[in-house]
Amino acid sequence: MECNCRCINCKSPNLTSNDFVASDGYEDSHHTCKTCGVHFNHLDGEQFKFCDTCGHNSTIKK
């Protein structure tokens, strides 16, 4: 899935994406901003500190 998303927090285009098929059968994507670290749902903008879908955990320092 290609998109022209920007971070919903800092507006950076520097994102990583995790594309997947959701439980309802639709393709979805979560993005993580490489600039500020926020992790969010591509479609509805929900932000996650921990994400079961992607395994993202913003509480772990990298």
Backbone as CSV, one residue per row, in Angstrom:
resi,resn,N_x,N_y,N_z,CA_x,CA_y,CA_z,C_x,C_y,C_z
1,MET,0.852,-1.159,0.000,0.000,0.000,0.000,0.910,1.238,0.000
2,GLU,0.761,2.100,-0.950,1.519,3.344,-1.025,0.615,4.499,-0.609
3,CYS,1.191,5.441,0.122,0.415,6.619,0.480,1.354,7.808,0.620
4,ASN,0.786,8.957,0.702,1.557,10.190,0.882,1.308,10.779,2.259
5,CYS,1.157,9.899,3.248,0.875,10.343,4.611,2.015,11.165,5.190
6,ARG,1.623,11.985,6.126,2.563,12.719,6.962,2.191,12.420,8.397
7,CYS,3.145,12.568,9.279,2.905,12.315,10.696,1.785,13.213,11.213
8,ILE,0.875,12.640,11.986,-0.223,13.422,12.535,0.231,14.297,13.699
9,ASN,1.449,14.055,14.182,1.980,14.846,15.283,2.884,15.975,14.798
10,CYS,3.924,15.643,14.004,4.914,16.659,13.606,4.893,16.979,12.115
11,LYS,4.047,16.299,11.345,3.850,16.515,9.899,5.018,16.052,9.029
12,SER,5.954,15.301,9.599,7.084,14.775,8.826,6.611,13.696,7.857
13,PRO,7.190,13.620,6.645,6.871,12.546,5.719,7.745,11.305,5.960
14,ASN,8.629,11.344,6.944,9.603,10.290,7.218,8.967,9.198,8.092
15,LEU,8.208,8.293,7.450,7.433,7.283,8.162,7.850,5.873,7.761
16,THR,7.706,4.942,8.689,7.755,3.532,8.337,6.315,3.041,8.357
17,SER,6.027,2.032,7.560,4.659,1.539,7.454,4.588,0.053,7.741
18,ASN,3.503,-0.369,8.344,3.207,-1.771,8.557,1.826,-2.025,7.965
19,ASP,1.798,-2.652,6.795,0.546,-2.941,6.106,0.039,-4.316,6.539
20,PHE,-1.269,-4.454,6.701,-1.844,-5.714,7.148,-3.309,-5.773,6.739
21,VAL,-3.888,-6.966,6.833,-5.317,-7.140,6.609,-5.976,-7.197,7.987
22,ALA,-6.882,-6.271,8.232,-7.561,-6.171,9.517,-8.562,-7.310,9.694
23,SER,-9.046,-7.477,10.909,-9.982,-8.565,11.211,-11.274,-8.466,10.397
24,ASP,-11.600,-7.257,9.913,-12.803,-7.095,9.095,-12.547,-7.378,7.612
25,GLY,-11.295,-7.764,7.281,-10.954,-8.130,5.907,-10.420,-7.004,5.051
26,TYR,-10.432,-5.775,5.556,-9.929,-4.641,4.793,-8.438,-4.446,5.022
27,GLU,-7.746,-3.989,3.961,-6.332,-3.657,4.108,-6.208,-2.392,4.940
28,ASP,-5.246,-2.370,5.830,-5.018,-1.222,6.690,-3.521,-1.019,6.831
29,SER,-3.123,0.055,7.429,-1.718,0.348,7.624,-1.531,1.175,8.881
30,HIS,-0.490,0.875,9.605,-0.057,1.708,10.717,1.272,2.321,10.333
31,HIS,1.498,3.540,10.759,2.755,4.241,10.492,3.441,4.587,11.795
32,THR,4.775,4.604,11.748,5.574,5.101,12.858,6.461,6.198,12.299
33,CYS,6.422,7.362,12.932,7.221,8.498,12.476,8.668,8.313,12.932
34,LYS,9.590,8.381,11.983,11.014,8.271,12.303,11.541,9.546,12.941
35,THR,10.799,10.634,12.856,11.240,11.913,13.413,10.838,12.059,14.877
36,CYS,9.556,11.836,15.183,9.098,12.053,16.567,8.689,10.769,17.285
37,GLY,8.561,9.646,16.559,8.288,8.361,17.174,6.827,8.011,17.376
38,VAL,5.892,8.897,17.023,4.476,8.584,17.213,4.060,7.441,16.273
39,HIS,3.217,6.544,16.770,2.710,5.396,16.011,1.203,5.586,15.857
40,PHE,0.695,5.498,14.625,-0.720,5.799,14.406,-1.323,4.986,13.282
41,ASN,-2.646,4.879,13.323,-3.412,4.187,12.303,-3.575,5.095,11.089
42,HIS,-3.269,4.576,9.925,-3.333,5.316,8.662,-4.726,5.866,8.373
43,LEU,-5.766,5.081,8.651,-7.117,5.482,8.261,-7.814,6.404,9.248
44,ASP,-7.725,6.096,10.536,-8.492,6.902,11.489,-7.632,7.803,12.380
45,GLY,-6.316,7.702,12.271,-5.432,8.592,13.022,-5.268,8.240,14.491
46,GLU,-5.834,7.109,14.933,-5.667,6.717,16.329,-4.191,6.501,16.629
47,GLN,-3.722,7.049,17.756,-2.330,6.916,18.163,-2.200,5.801,19.201
48,PHE,-1.069,5.101,19.146,-0.829,3.987,20.050,0.512,4.143,20.758
49,LYS,0.541,3.907,22.069,1.813,3.774,22.788,2.287,2.330,22.654
50,PHE,1.340,1.396,22.685,1.637,-0.010,22.437,0.608,-0.528,21.449
51,CYS,1.067,-1.281,20.464,0.171,-1.768,19.413,0.285,-3.279,19.293
52,ASP,-0.796,-3.998,19.626,-0.821,-5.459,19.486,-0.682,-5.881,18.026
53,THR,-1.217,-5.101,17.115,-1.196,-5.445,15.695,0.232,-5.464,15.144
54,CYS,1.006,-4.430,15.469,2.346,-4.279,14.908,3.456,-4.657,15.883
55,GLY,3.122,-4.762,17.164,4.140,-5.013,18.169,4.904,-3.768,18.562
56,HIS,4.420,-2.591,18.123,5.082,-1.329,18.452,4.919,-1.025,19.932
57,ASN,6.001,-0.573,20.566,5.966,-0.186,21.963,6.813,1.071,22.134
58,SER,6.164,2.214,22.260,6.890,3.484,22.364,7.507,3.683,23.742
59,THR,7.237,2.786,24.682,7.831,2.924,26.007,9.221,2.305,26.067
60,ILE,9.600,1.550,25.018,10.938,0.952,24.955,11.867,1.908,24.228
61,LYS,12.940,2.326,24.878,13.916,3.223,24.253,14.804,2.412,23.318
62,LYS,14.977,2.941,22.104,15.805,2.243,21.109,17.161,2.872,21.007
